[in-house]
């Protein structure tokens, strides 16, 4: 999934530029980028929220009900106030499926038959088990997370979803669109590397690569905590990354403003 991450000269970090943040908010930015954050163990969630406040950046959160270091899951009651606070700050939300359910393949069906998919939840009571699901069952997984986000934030999520691991097929994407959800992946340079082992991909290397390679229009991906990264990417890299990109004239926007999804969102609500 990740490209080879070579070393690059360190970028001179600069303070966040308030005009750039304001330009993004007003839709005047000529170099927009879209930071998206998927759920994780939530151990760094408060620090990430503080960085986003300091830098005046709004993001799109993709949420599944994942196991957390503290509380009853990322979409459980313990974390509900955290999500409400992010909604009040103007961030937007979308589904990452309820049980962080991976697509593992399309099931061969007769011509003209309804599609079916091989899936494997990584969270919840059936974690690790493999099933065959209909399109309706997969869509129900997307909607369960969407419904929970709407309930705890009071804000309607965007009609978008991100498949865990970004793993999809044309048939799965078409099935999800049929029930009102467009899929969102990420740009090659937008893979920020927080899932990679820190002994091979240290934070400084990931920061340098992102500052070197990110281009206008890119969708960026990181997480609210990765269990198996020994030297956590967030929040250590997040603030210098945001400030470095802002110093280069980039503005951050949510996927509500993304040209590929803007019309879809208007047509399908959110």
ZIFEN-V188112 format. One record per backbone hydrogen bond with DSSP energy under -1.0 kcal/mol. NH is the residue of the N-H (numbers start at 0). CO is the residue of the C=O. If there is no record, write none. Layout:
NH_CO, NH_CO
This chain:
20_16, 21_17, 22_18, 23_19, 24_20, 25_21, 26_23, 27_22, 32_250, 33_217, 35_219, 36_59, 37_221, 38_61, 40_224, 41_223, 44_41, 47_43, 48_44, 49_45, 50_46, 51_47, 52_48, 53_49, 54_50, 56_51, 59_34, 60_91, 61_36, 62_93, 64_97, 65_63, 68_40, 73_65, 75_72, 82_78, 83_79, 84_80, 85_81, 86_82, 87_83, 88_84, 89_86, 90_85, 91_58, 93_60, 94_159, 95_62, 101_119, 103_117, 104_117, 106_115, 112_109, 116_132, 117_104, 118_130, 119_101, 121_98, 121_99, 122_98, 126_123, 127_120, 128_125, 130_118, 132_116, 137_133, 138_134, 139_135, 140_136, 141_137, 142_138, 143_139, 144_140, 145_141, 146_142, 147_143, 148_144, 149_145, 150_146, 151_147, 152_148, 153_149, 157_92, 159_157, 160_181, 161_94, 165_162, 166_163, 172_168, 173_169, 174_170, 175_171, 176_172, 177_173, 179_176, 180_175, 181_158, 183_160, 186_218, 190_187, 191_189, 191_220, 195_192, 200_196, 205_201, 206_202, 207_203, 208_204, 209_205, 210_206, 211_207, 212_208, 213_209, 216_31, 217_214, 219_33, 220_189, 221_35, 223_37, 236_232, 238_234, 240_236, 241_237, 242_238, 243_239, 244_240, 245_241, 246_242, 248_245, 249_244, 250_30, 252_32, 256_253, 260_257, 261_257, 264_260, 265_261, 266_262, 267_263, 268_264
